[in-house]
């Protein structure tokens, strides 16, 4: 993360996709990295399948207002979440999506980072439920929130016992997807 910078991260999808878990892990990694952090979530009454949003603010300075007001980074797992939460985002907001989603006309192509998140979780990692941790790896690689060991520590603090190997593989695959995207775009 650049010195004196702030990230306002909004993650969105459906309940059960791990949106909140991903946000919590990102916040934990930022805290472990010595950053100021605030994290919140919002979801519908349905346990699974309803709309879900989680937000994380990360800064080098104390955070006065703990809600995302102007996202600098949006990640959407579903078309519904992308359509809903991309409305009104600034042209400076990076938008990470699964490569199967259709980008709304309000988003510039230069803002979009389309990665095969769900298919990589399913076909490479071996379990689609790891998409949230895979996404954490990609987001961290894109934003530079924490070093790799700190990120791994944050993941290990929030995953179920017995899933460590699977989730660490997902994390590595997410990092790899983002690295490949950066290389392809000369970043």
C-alpha positions as a Markdown table, in Angstrom:
| # | Residue | x | y | z |
|---|---|---|---|---|
| 1 | Unk | 0.0 | 0.0 | 0.0 |
| 2 | Unk | 1.3 | 3.4 | -0.9 |
| 3 | Unk | 2.2 | 5.6 | 2.1 |
| 4 | Unk | -0.6 | 8.0 | 3.2 |
| 5 | Unk | -3.1 | 6.1 | 1.2 |
| 6 | Unk | -6.6 | 4.9 | 2.0 |
| 7 | Unk | -8.5 | 2.0 | 0.4 |
| 8 | Unk | -12.3 | 1.9 | 0.6 |
| 9 | Unk | -13.1 | -1.7 | -0.4 |
| 10 | Unk | -16.6 | -2.9 | -1.0 |
| 11 | Unk | -17.2 | -6.7 | -1.6 |
| 12 | Unk | -20.6 | -7.8 | -2.8 |
| 13 | Unk | -22.4 | -11.0 | -3.8 |
| 14 | Unk | -24.9 | -13.4 | -2.4 |
| 15 | Unk | -25.1 | -14.9 | 1.1 |
| 16 | Unk | -23.0 | -18.0 | 1.3 |
| 17 | Unk | -20.4 | -17.0 | -1.1 |
| 18 | Unk | -17.9 | -15.9 | 1.6 |
| 19 | Unk | -18.2 | -12.2 | 1.0 |
| 20 | Unk | -18.1 | -11.4 | 4.7 |
| 21 | Unk | -15.3 | -13.9 | 5.3 |
| 22 | Unk | -13.2 | -12.3 | 2.6 |
| 23 | Unk | -13.7 | -8.8 | 4.0 |
| 24 | Unk | -12.9 | -10.0 | 7.6 |
| 25 | Unk | -9.6 | -11.6 | 6.3 |
| 26 | Unk | -8.6 | -8.5 | 4.4 |
| 27 | Unk | -9.3 | -6.4 | 7.5 |
| 28 | Unk | -7.3 | -8.8 | 9.7 |
| 29 | Unk | -4.4 | -8.7 | 7.3 |
| 30 | Unk | -4.4 | -4.9 | 7.4 |
| 31 | Unk | -4.4 | -4.9 | 11.2 |
| 32 | Unk | -1.6 | -7.4 | 11.3 |
| 33 | Unk | 0.3 | -5.2 | 8.9 |
| 34 | Unk | -0.1 | -2.2 | 11.2 |
| 35 | Unk | -2.7 | -0.3 | 9.3 |
| 36 | Unk | -5.8 | 1.5 | 10.7 |
| 37 | Unk | -8.8 | -0.6 | 9.7 |
| 38 | Unk | -12.6 | -0.6 | 9.9 |
| 39 | Unk | -14.8 | -3.4 | 8.7 |
| 40 | Unk | -18.6 | -3.8 | 8.4 |
| 41 | Unk | -21.2 | -5.9 | 6.7 |
| 42 | Unk | -24.8 | -5.9 | 5.5 |
| 43 | Unk | -26.9 | -8.8 | 4.4 |
| 44 | Unk | -30.6 | -9.7 | 3.8 |
| 45 | Unk | -32.6 | -11.9 | 6.2 |
| 46 | Unk | -31.9 | -15.0 | 4.1 |
| 47 | Unk | -29.0 | -17.1 | 5.4 |
| 48 | Unk | -28.0 | -18.0 | 1.9 |
| 49 | Unk | -28.8 | -16.5 | -1.5 |
| 50 | Unk | -29.8 | -13.1 | -0.3 |
| 51 | Unk | -27.8 | -9.9 | -1.1 |
| 52 | Unk | -24.6 | -9.5 | 0.9 |
| 53 | Unk | -22.2 | -6.6 | 1.1 |
| 54 | Unk | -19.1 | -6.2 | 3.2 |
| 55 | Unk | -16.8 | -3.2 | 3.5 |
| 56 | Unk | -13.3 | -2.6 | 4.7 |
| 57 | Unk | -11.5 | 0.7 | 5.1 |
| 58 | Unk | -7.7 | 0.6 | 5.3 |
| 59 | Unk | -5.5 | 3.6 | 6.0 |
| 60 | Unk | -2.1 | 4.7 | 7.2 |
| 61 | Unk | -4.0 | 7.3 | 9.3 |
| 62 | Unk | -6.7 | 7.0 | 12.0 |
| 63 | Unk | -10.1 | 6.5 | 10.4 |
| 64 | Unk | -12.8 | 9.0 | 11.5 |
| 65 | Unk | -15.8 | 7.7 | 9.7 |
| 66 | Unk | -16.1 | 3.9 | 9.5 |
| 67 | Unk | -18.3 | 3.5 | 6.5 |
| 68 | Unk | -17.3 | 3.3 | 2.8 |
| 69 | Unk | -18.5 | 6.5 | 1.2 |
| 70 | Unk | -16.6 | 6.5 | -2.1 |
| 71 | Unk | -15.3 | 3.0 | -2.9 |
| 72 | Unk | -11.8 | 2.8 | -4.4 |
| 73 | Unk | -12.2 | -0.9 | -5.0 |
| 74 | Unk | -15.3 | -2.9 | -5.7 |
| 75 | Unk | -15.4 | -6.7 | -6.0 |
| 76 | Unk | -18.6 | -8.4 | -7.2 |
| 77 | Unk | -19.3 | -12.2 | -7.3 |
| 78 | Unk | -22.7 | -11.9 | -8.9 |
| 79 | Unk | -24.2 | -10.0 | -11.8 |
| 80 | Unk | -26.9 | -8.6 | -9.4 |
| 81 | Unk | -24.2 | -7.3 | -7.0 |
| 82 | Unk | -22.2 | -5.8 | -9.9 |
| 83 | Unk | -25.2 | -4.1 | -11.3 |
| 84 | Unk | -26.3 | -2.7 | -8.0 |
| 85 | Unk | -23.0 | -1.6 | -6.5 |
| 86 | Unk | -21.3 | -0.3 | -9.6 |
| 87 | Unk | -23.8 | 2.5 | -9.9 |
| 88 | Unk | -22.3 | 5.8 | -9.0 |
| 89 | Unk | -18.7 | 4.5 | -8.4 |
| 90 | Unk | -16.1 | 7.0 | -9.4 |
| 91 | Unk | -14.0 | 6.5 | -12.5 |
| 92 | Unk | -11.0 | 5.9 | -10.2 |
| 93 | Unk | -12.6 | 2.9 | -8.6 |
| 94 | Unk | -11.1 | -0.5 | -9.6 |
| 95 | Unk | -13.7 | -3.1 | -10.2 |
| 96 | Unk | -12.8 | -6.8 | -9.8 |
| 97 | Unk | -15.3 | -9.3 | -11.2 |
| 98 | Unk | -15.5 | -12.9 | -12.1 |
| 99 | Unk | -14.8 | -13.1 | -15.8 |
| 100 | Unk | -18.3 | -14.6 | -16.5 |
| 101 | Unk | -20.0 | -11.3 | -15.6 |
| 102 | Unk | -21.2 | -8.6 | -18.0 |
| 103 | Unk | -19.7 | -5.2 | -17.3 |
| 104 | Unk | -22.4 | -2.4 | -17.0 |
| 105 | Unk | -22.0 | 0.5 | -19.5 |
| 106 | Unk | -21.4 | 2.8 | -16.5 |
| 107 | Unk | -18.0 | 1.2 | -15.9 |
| 108 | Unk | -15.0 | 2.0 | -18.1 |
| 109 | Unk | -13.1 | -0.9 | -19.5 |
| 110 | Unk | -10.0 | 0.5 | -17.9 |
| 111 | Unk | -11.6 | 0.1 | -14.4 |
| 112 | Unk | -12.3 | -3.6 | -14.8 |
| 113 | Unk | -10.2 | -6.5 | -13.6 |
| 114 | Unk | -11.9 | -9.6 | -14.9 |
| 115 | Unk | -10.5 | -12.9 | -13.5 |
| 116 | Unk | -11.7 | -16.5 | -13.7 |
| 117 | Unk | -12.4 | -16.6 | -9.9 |
| 118 | Unk | -15.1 | -19.1 | -9.7 |
| 119 | Unk | -13.8 | -21.5 | -12.4 |
| 120 | Unk | -10.3 | -21.4 | -10.8 |
| 121 | Unk | -11.7 | -22.2 | -7.4 |
| 122 | Unk | -13.8 | -25.0 | -8.8 |
| 123 | Unk | -11.4 | -26.5 | -11.4 |
| 124 | Unk | -7.9 | -25.7 | -10.1 |
| 125 | Unk | -8.3 | -25.5 | -6.3 |
| 126 | Unk | -11.0 | -28.2 | -6.3 |
| 127 | Unk | -13.8 | -26.5 | -4.4 |
| 128 | Unk | -15.9 | -23.5 | -5.5 |
| 129 | Unk | -16.4 | -22.5 | -1.8 |
| 130 | Unk | -12.7 | -21.4 | -1.8 |
| 131 | Unk | -13.5 | -18.5 | -4.1 |
| 132 | Unk | -13.6 | -16.0 | -1.2 |
| 133 | Unk | -10.1 | -16.9 | -0.1 |
| 134 | Unk | -8.9 | -16.9 | -3.7 |
| 135 | Unk | -10.3 | -13.4 | -4.1 |
| 136 | Unk | -8.5 | -12.3 | -0.9 |
| 137 | Unk | -5.2 | -13.3 | -2.6 |
| 138 | Unk | -6.1 | -11.4 | -5.7 |
| 139 | Unk | -7.2 | -8.3 | -3.9 |
| 140 | Unk | -4.1 | -8.3 | -1.7 |
| 141 | Unk | -1.8 | -8.7 | -4.8 |
| 142 | Unk | -3.6 | -5.8 | -6.6 |
| 143 | Unk | -3.7 | -3.4 | -3.6 |
| 144 | Unk | -0.6 | -4.4 | -1.6 |
| 145 | Unk | -2.4 | -4.5 | 1.8 |
| 146 | Unk | 0.0 | -6.9 | 3.5 |
| 147 | Unk | 3.0 | -9.0 | 2.8 |
| 148 | Unk | 2.4 | -12.6 | 1.9 |
| 149 | Unk | 3.2 | -14.1 | 5.3 |
| 150 | Unk | 1.0 | -11.7 | 7.1 |
| 151 | Unk | -1.8 | -12.5 | 4.6 |
| 152 | Unk | -1.4 | -16.2 | 5.2 |
| 153 | Unk | -1.6 | -15.6 | 9.0 |
| 154 | Unk | -4.8 | -13.7 | 8.6 |
| 155 | Unk | -6.3 | -16.5 | 6.5 |
| 156 | Unk | -5.3 | -19.1 | 9.0 |
| 157 | Unk | -7.1 | -17.2 | 11.8 |
| 158 | Unk | -10.4 | -17.3 | 10.0 |
| 159 | Unk | -10.8 | -20.7 | 8.2 |
| 160 | Unk | -12.2 | -23.9 | 9.6 |
| 161 | Unk | -9.7 | -26.4 | 11.0 |
| 162 | Unk | -8.9 | -29.1 | 8.5 |
| 163 | Unk | -9.2 | -26.8 | 5.5 |
| 164 | Unk | -5.7 | -25.1 | 5.8 |
| 165 | Unk | -4.1 | -26.8 | 2.8 |
| 166 | Unk | -7.1 | -26.2 | 0.5 |
| 167 | Unk | -7.4 | -22.5 | 1.5 |
| 168 | Unk | -3.7 | -21.8 | 1.2 |
| 169 | Unk | -3.9 | -23.3 | -2.3 |
| 170 | Unk | -6.8 | -21.0 | -3.0 |
| 171 | Unk | -4.8 | -18.0 | -1.7 |
| 172 | Unk | -1.9 | -18.9 | -3.9 |
| 173 | Unk | -4.1 | -19.2 | -7.0 |
| 174 | Unk | -5.7 | -15.8 | -6.3 |
| 175 | Unk | -2.3 | -14.2 | -6.1 |
| 176 | Unk | -1.2 | -16.0 | -9.3 |
| 177 | Unk | -4.4 | -14.7 | -11.1 |
| 178 | Unk | -3.6 | -11.1 | -10.1 |
| 179 | Unk | 0.1 | -11.4 | -10.9 |
| 180 | Unk | -0.8 | -12.8 | -14.4 |
| 181 | Unk | -3.3 | -9.9 | -14.9 |
| 182 | Unk | -0.7 | -7.3 | -13.8 |
| 183 | Unk | 1.9 | -8.8 | -16.2 |
| 184 | Unk | -0.6 | -8.9 | -19.1 |
| 185 | Unk | -1.4 | -5.2 | -18.5 |
| 186 | Unk | 2.1 | -4.0 | -17.9 |
| 187 | Unk | 1.6 | -3.2 | -14.2 |
